Amino acid sequence: MTTTFYLVRHAAHDNVGGFLAGRTPGIRLGVDGRAQAERLGQRMRREQFDAIHASPRERTQETAQAIVAAREPMPVHTAPELDEVDFGEWSGGTWEVLNQDQRWRNWNSVRSLARTPGGESMLDVQWRVLGLMERLLAEHPEGRVVLVSHADIIKSAVSYVLGLPIDAWPRLEVSPASITTVVLGDWGGKLITLNEVID
């Protein structure tokens, strides 16, 4: 029994990389991001999949809708397990301010031992996304499922598949509107592609 997962990072919002968006409400795809999402949808037409699940954030929902708009309609299931890291009080902060916070520097040095203020740890994140994938493995044996999420969530899943510690996250690149493909089975998992970027 195996299931193929397409781990898709949402397309770019207007200020991607400019601040820590986290779970800040109202962050939607910008003009460039909508064009990215449309190209992603065209790329995903080459893949057959049985279901699509997305984080509750607006930018992931819009990306997922662009994927289904390019093919026969299917429902987009909202999955809290795919949500962005709960950064607590850091959400919405600028890098200039965050870099002055020793807790932020600790978080980026050893995430396995750190927790966001009022939020969660990366081990919490990995636990929740793997729990969802385990459930979908049982629901879609020999199937294919699209999961639209965020960079750190995807990195946590890839780290597990590759047997890497959670602190290996800086070694992995997950770009906006990219596709990372993994296969899971009762024998374990393997990485098929990492960070396929749609031009």
ABEGO torsion letter per residue (X at the ends): XBBBBBBBBBBBBAABGABBAEABBGBBBBAAAAAAAAAAAAAAAABBBABBBBBABAAAAAAAAAAAAABBBBBBBBBAAABBBBAEAABGBBAAAAAABAAAAAAAABAAABBBBGBBBAAAAAAAAAAAAAAAAAABBGBBBBBBBBAAAAAAAAAAAAGBBAAAAAABBBBBGBBBBBBBBAAEBBBABBGBBBX
